[in-house]
């Protein structure tokens, strides 16, 4: 069984907005995500500066949000390697909080990948979310939305699921991927 798909959502302001996400997701994809009441922590798992929410779909996919009102240390280091977002490091350096988003369950890796892609696309449209940190890189939200448009054609947005890096070395250029294990 493949591992979960996960990302860190970088937030401009320390605000957790799960209800806004649910409304936007339903409008974007025509699908409803419901609270997983059987496993929902008491008070949503909230402690000072930290919160958690658990959701599920009718097809057995699970979505977990973990909110923290502090920045991820040194995330701008990973942002500088995104050759498609020259300003990524400076934008990432301004975030003040983050969410961990994880997708598990479902009947197949493809089901998880499609659902994860829809989730990060919707999260990327939220004004307070300024970066998506996944696969060892920080993605620009607007580009994530564009890359995930292909999901509407029942195709996987591979650039969101697998990062293809390139870099200069003394004797040429090297390449690598991150995310292929899923």
C-alpha positions as CSV (number, residue, x, y, z in Angstrom):
1,X,0.0,0.0,0.0
2,X,1.4,3.4,-1.0
3,X,2.1,6.0,1.6
4,X,-0.1,9.1,2.1
5,X,0.1,12.2,-0.1
6,X,1.0,15.2,2.0
7,X,2.0,18.8,1.8
8,X,2.6,21.8,4.1
9,X,0.4,24.8,3.3
10,X,2.3,28.1,4.0
11,X,0.0,30.8,5.4
12,X,0.4,34.6,5.3
13,X,-1.6,35.1,8.5
14,X,-2.0,32.6,11.4
15,X,-5.6,31.8,10.5
16,X,-7.1,28.2,10.2
17,X,-10.0,28.2,7.7
18,X,-11.3,24.6,7.3
19,X,-14.9,25.7,6.7
20,X,-13.8,28.1,3.9
21,X,-11.8,25.2,2.4
22,X,-14.9,22.9,2.5
23,X,-17.1,25.4,0.8
24,X,-14.5,26.2,-1.9
25,X,-13.8,22.5,-2.5
26,X,-17.5,21.8,-3.1
27,X,-17.7,24.7,-5.5
28,X,-14.5,23.8,-7.4
29,X,-15.1,20.1,-7.7
30,X,-18.8,19.5,-7.1
31,X,-17.9,17.0,-4.3
32,X,-18.8,17.2,-0.7
33,X,-16.3,16.3,2.0
34,X,-17.8,15.3,5.4
35,X,-16.4,15.5,8.9
36,X,-15.2,12.1,10.1
37,X,-17.2,12.4,13.3
38,X,-16.1,8.9,14.5
39,X,-12.5,10.0,14.7
40,X,-12.8,13.8,15.3
41,X,-10.8,14.8,18.3
42,X,-12.8,16.6,21.1
43,X,-12.9,20.3,20.3
44,X,-11.4,19.6,16.9
45,X,-8.1,18.7,18.6
46,X,-7.6,22.3,19.3
47,X,-4.9,23.5,21.8
48,X,-3.4,26.9,21.8
49,X,-1.9,27.6,18.4
50,X,-2.6,24.1,17.1
51,X,-5.8,22.5,15.6
52,X,-6.7,19.4,13.7
53,X,-9.6,18.3,11.5
54,X,-10.4,14.9,10.0
55,X,-12.6,14.4,7.0
56,X,-13.7,11.6,4.7
57,X,-15.3,11.1,1.3
58,X,-18.0,8.5,0.4
59,X,-15.3,6.5,-1.4
60,X,-13.2,6.0,1.7
61,X,-10.6,8.7,1.2
62,X,-9.4,10.5,4.3
63,X,-8.2,14.1,4.6
64,X,-6.4,15.3,7.7
65,X,-5.5,18.9,8.4
66,X,-3.1,19.8,11.2
67,X,-2.8,23.5,11.8
68,X,0.2,25.2,13.6
69,X,0.4,28.9,14.2
70,X,4.2,29.1,13.6
71,X,6.4,29.2,10.5
72,X,8.3,26.2,9.2
73,X,12.0,26.9,9.9
74,X,14.1,27.4,6.8
75,X,11.4,26.5,4.3
76,X,12.7,29.3,2.0
77,X,15.8,27.2,1.5
78,X,13.6,24.6,-0.3
79,X,11.7,27.4,-2.1
80,X,14.9,28.7,-3.8
81,X,15.2,25.5,-5.8
82,X,11.9,26.0,-7.6
83,X,13.2,27.2,-11.0
84,X,9.6,28.0,-12.0
85,X,9.1,30.5,-9.2
86,X,12.0,33.0,-9.0
87,X,10.4,34.9,-6.1
88,X,9.5,31.8,-4.1
89,X,12.1,32.1,-1.4
90,X,11.2,35.6,-0.6
91,X,7.5,34.8,-0.5
92,X,8.0,31.7,1.6
93,X,10.1,33.6,4.1
94,X,7.0,35.8,4.9
95,X,4.7,32.9,6.1
96,X,3.6,33.0,9.7
97,X,1.8,29.7,10.1
98,X,1.2,26.4,8.3
99,X,-1.1,23.5,7.8
100,X,-0.1,19.9,7.3
101,X,-2.5,18.2,4.8
102,X,-2.5,14.5,4.4
103,X,-4.6,12.2,2.1
104,X,-4.9,8.5,2.9
105,X,-7.4,5.6,2.2
106,X,-9.3,5.0,-1.0
107,X,-9.2,2.1,-3.3
108,X,-6.0,2.9,-5.2
109,X,-2.9,5.2,-5.4
110,X,-4.6,6.9,-8.3
111,X,-7.7,7.7,-6.2
112,X,-5.5,9.3,-3.5
113,X,-3.4,11.2,-6.1
114,X,-6.5,12.6,-7.8
115,X,-8.1,13.6,-4.5
116,X,-4.8,15.1,-3.2
117,X,-4.5,17.2,-6.4
118,X,-8.0,18.5,-5.9
119,X,-7.3,19.4,-2.3
120,X,-4.1,21.3,-3.0
121,X,-5.7,23.0,-6.0
122,X,-8.5,24.4,-3.8
123,X,-6.1,25.3,-1.0
124,X,-4.0,27.2,-3.5
125,X,-6.9,29.4,-4.4
126,X,-7.3,30.5,-0.8
127,X,-6.0,34.1,-0.4
128,X,-4.2,33.4,2.9
129,X,-2.2,30.4,1.5
130,X,1.0,31.7,-0.1
131,X,2.9,28.4,-0.9
132,X,2.6,24.7,-1.1
133,X,5.6,22.8,0.3
134,X,5.7,19.3,-1.1
135,X,8.2,16.9,-2.7
136,X,11.1,18.9,-1.2
137,X,10.1,22.2,-2.9
138,X,7.7,25.1,-2.4
139,X,5.2,25.5,-5.2
140,X,3.6,28.7,-6.3
141,X,-0.1,28.5,-5.6
142,X,-1.2,29.9,-9.0
143,X,0.8,27.4,-10.8
144,X,-0.6,24.5,-8.7
145,X,-4.1,25.6,-9.7
146,X,-3.1,25.7,-13.4
147,X,-1.4,22.3,-13.3
148,X,-4.4,20.7,-11.5
149,X,-6.9,21.8,-14.3
150,X,-6.1,18.5,-16.0
151,X,-7.8,16.7,-13.2
152,X,-11.1,17.8,-14.7
153,X,-10.2,15.6,-17.7
154,X,-9.5,12.7,-15.4
155,X,-5.7,13.0,-15.8
156,X,-3.1,13.2,-13.1
157,X,-1.2,16.5,-12.7
158,X,2.3,14.9,-12.6
159,X,4.2,18.1,-11.9
160,X,2.2,18.5,-8.7
161,X,2.8,14.9,-7.6
162,X,6.4,14.5,-8.7
163,X,9.0,17.3,-8.7
164,X,11.7,17.1,-11.4
165,X,14.7,19.0,-10.3
166,X,17.7,20.1,-12.4
167,X,21.0,21.5,-11.3
168,X,24.5,22.5,-12.4
169,X,27.5,20.4,-11.5
170,X,31.2,20.8,-12.2
171,X,30.9,18.5,-15.2
172,X,27.5,19.2,-16.5
173,X,23.9,19.1,-15.4
174,X,22.1,16.7,-13.1
175,X,18.5,15.9,-12.6
176,X,16.4,14.2,-9.9
177,X,12.9,13.6,-8.9
178,X,11.0,13.8,-5.6
179,X,7.7,12.1,-5.1
180,X,8.1,9.1,-7.3
181,X,7.7,6.7,-4.3
182,X,4.0,7.5,-4.1
